[in-house]
Amino acid sequence: MTYKTIIYEVRDEVAILTFNRPEKRNAFDITMREELAHAVMVVRDDADLKAMLITGAGEAFCAGGDLQAITDDKMDARSGRRRIQNIHVWLPQLIGLEIPVVAAVDGPAYGAGFNLALACDFVLATPRARFCAVFGRIGLVPDAGGFFLLPRIVGLQRAKDLIFTARSVGAEEAERIGIVHEIHPPEALFDRALEFAGRFRASSRLAIGMAKTVLNQALHLDQHAIAEMEAWSQGLALDSDYHKAAVQRFLDKQPLDYDWDAAVKEGAAKQAAADD
């Protein structure tokens, strides 16, 4: 498929998806929605990928829905409902991708753009990033998964605050309430986010994927159901070639392939050398 509103590429086992309507601050129209849905399925079906990075071209992540396009569609209540139902055909696939998904947010992440960032596992941002459940400003309610995602990340009371007030949140507050994982300068954001995503190359895709699947269910299943998912997942992980090789390296007193702390130190050393 040839994309018009997004850019999709793969670098060293990391899928990179860039919203590419900078003249519209990467506003979300029907073409972008369809192309994003297609790209999510491409990522889902590529067994060689270890992580995904989502970002925006220009000085915005995604400014939300394209209001002009929505107005031109002249939707009634039935067609508006169908529009949102169509988003929920592919959005669970994005949330459930069995690899870590990193958002690199510079500038506004508003409305649907805010919720697409929340659908990622980690959000890295610049100091000029802004997050806003903007829907209330124009008499709408959150869509694109906002009702599901936001309270699970910030808690119910803060979710009510952000949705009812439709106020914007800067990067520092977003970090404080659990939306943002790290803050980096604008000129460094993409490289830092790509390096962050690249640390997962040495991980077990099977173990990460199963852990993510169980965690995504953890807040709405009972203890017995979670215990069963845990038991089955661990049984598969124990029988994996990755686990057996890692145990052998440990017994042989060899460094493990997947060591986050070591990867962080290596990345810091490379950055220091580049800065000199």
Secondary structure, 3 states (H helix, E strand, C coil): CCCCCEEEEEECCEEEEEECCHHHCCCECHHHHHHHHHHHHHHHHCCCCCEEEEEECCCCCECCECHHHHHHHCCCHHHHHHHHHHHHHHHHHHHCCCCCEEEEECCEEECHHHHHHHCCCEEEECCCCEEECHHHHHCCCCCCCHHHHHHHHHCHHHHHHHHHHCCEEEHHHHHHCCCCCEECCCCCHHHHHHHHHHHHHHCCHHHHHHHHHHHHHCCCCCHHHHHHHHHHHHHHHHCCHHHHHHHHHHHCCCCCCCCHHHHHHHHHHHHHHHHC
